[in-house]
């Protein structure tokens, strides 16, 4: 599939509510790599899940508790970066209103704008 968006702004793209208080905005992508902006309201939760894509993130503002299947937790906040391997089980809880960006390789096809 030859999909591509090379340039955009978070203000020019549609935001999708994925879970209560958790929003995704797909920004740029090609057939290999995708960049998304996420925002979470305090208390919003992403349940434990996994996917083929490697996920690399950077927190712009706020504070988030990242969770893993084995019960380990890591608090990340503005300026923090993280990575999840392919098929690594992970989830998150927003401790404050938060914003972050994540890249995915390979792309998450379900995140292509509709």
N, C-alpha and C positions, 0 to 999 in steps of 0.2 A: 504494500500500500504506500503510495507516494503522497504523504501529507506533510505539509511544511508551513510554519509561521515563523518568520525570522525576526520580526520587530513588532513590539507592542508596548502597552503600558497597562498596569493593573487597573487603571481607571477606565480603560477602553474595552475591557472584557467583562463578560457576564460571570457573576459569582453563583455557585451552586451550593445549596445547603445539603450536605451529605448526611449529617446526623444533627440532632438538635443542638444549636449553638456552634456548629462546626461547618465552615465554608471553604470551598476550593475555587480558585480562579486559575484556569489553565492559561499559561502565558505563551511561551515559545516552545517549538518542537520541530523535529524532523523525524525520519524513520528510525533513528537510533536513540535519541535523547529528548527528554521532556523536562520543562521547568514549570512549577506551579507555585502560586502564592496561597497560603492558608491563613485563616483567622479562626480563633476559638474564643468563645465567651467563657469567662470564669465558670468552672464547674462542668463544662462540656467534656465529654469523654469519647475516645475512639476505642472501641473494643479490641481485644487481642485479635490479630489477623496476620496473614503473610501473603506474599506475592512473589512472582518471579523476579521482578525488577529490584536491582540494588537501589537503595534510597539514601540520598545524602542531603542533609538539611542544615540551615543556618537560622537562628532565632533573631528576629528584628526587634521585637519588644515583648515584654511579659515574662511569664514563668510557667513551665510545663513539666509535669512528672512523666517521664518515659518509663514504660513497664515492659518486662519480658516474661516469657512463659514460665521461667523458673522462679519468678517472684522478685528478681532483682529490679531495682528502681534507680533512675538517675534524674536529678533535677537539672534542667537546662533553662537558661534565661538569656536575655539580650546579649548578643556577642558569642553565644555558645554555638558549636557545630557538632554534628553527629553523623553516623552512618549505620545503616542496617544492611546486612548481607542478603543476598537472594534467599528467599524462603525463611528468613529469620522471623520468628513470631514476636510481635511487638504491639503495643498500644500506648495510649496517652491520656492524661488528665490535665486540663488547664487549671493551674493554680491562680492565675490572673488572666485578664483579657490579654490575648497573645496574638502575635503575627509572626510568620516564618515562611521561608521559601524552601522548596525541596526539588531536587533533580532526580530523575528516574532513568535507569538504563537496564534493560531496554524500556521503551516507552510503555506507559499504561494505556492501552487502546481505549479502555472505558473512560479515560479522562479527556479524549478528544472532544472539542466542542461539538455540540449537536445543533 
